[in-house]
Amino acid sequence: AARDAWAAAAVVQVLEEMRPDVFGPDALLKNVLNKERALQDMDVRSITRRAAKLELKAIKLQEAEYYQKVESDGNLTDKDKNPTLLVSKEEKDRLWKIMDESRPDPPPVFNSKELGLPW
């Protein structure tokens, strides 16, 4: 990890020399760092996402157990099969939406061609 940090620092130094208007300290502060979410917001999003993920995992396990029981117990009648034990599609969709809305923000992307960089 330390080697990666040193490599990143070297790359940023070269980028700053080539395009200070984009990679200089003031430009990075203005264009990248000021647009980041607050740590508290990131923490809330992480906790929310983790809870939805765990709930979806529990639902998946519950469904797998239900279907395994239905398949293994071939003499179950339709009356014995109780699909109300399964979670509704709407509830799963709601949890997937929470997961999607609370995912981490992607890192900033710089287009080297637009910036006139030689790679």
KAGI-V423628 format. One record per residue. N is the residue number from 1. PHI is phi in whole degrees, 0 to 359 (none if undefined). Layout:
N,PHI / N,PHI
This chain:
1,none / 2,295 / 3,297 / 4,297 / 5,296 / 6,295 / 7,296 / 8,298 / 9,297 / 10,294 / 11,295 / 12,298 / 13,297 / 14,295 / 15,298 / 16,297 / 17,293 / 18,283 / 19,221 / 20,298 / 21,291 / 22,251 / 23,248 / 24,289 / 25,304 / 26,294 / 27,294 / 28,296 / 29,298 / 30,289 / 31,267 / 32,241 / 33,294 / 34,289 / 35,265 / 36,285 / 37,287 / 38,292 / 39,303 / 40,298 / 41,295 / 42,297 / 43,294 / 44,299 / 45,298 / 46,296 / 47,296 / 48,297 / 49,296 / 50,298 / 51,296 / 52,295 / 53,296 / 54,294 / 55,294 / 56,296 / 57,296 / 58,295 / 59,297 / 60,298 / 61,295 / 62,300 / 63,294 / 64,298 / 65,296 / 66,298 / 67,293 / 68,295 / 69,295 / 70,298 / 71,290 / 72,286 / 73,258 / 74,300 / 75,267 / 76,291 / 77,274 / 78,300 / 79,293 / 80,287 / 81,287 / 82,237 / 83,294 / 84,291 / 85,289 / 86,277 / 87,279 / 88,293 / 89,300 / 90,299 / 91,293 / 92,295 / 93,298 / 94,298 / 95,293 / 96,297 / 97,295 / 98,299 / 99,299 / 100,293 / 101,288 / 102,252 / 103,291 / 104,297 / 105,290 / 106,289 / 107,292 / 108,295 / 109,240 / 110,242 / 111,275 / 112,296 / 113,292 / 114,297 / 115,273 / 116,71 / 117,274 / 118,280 / 119,224
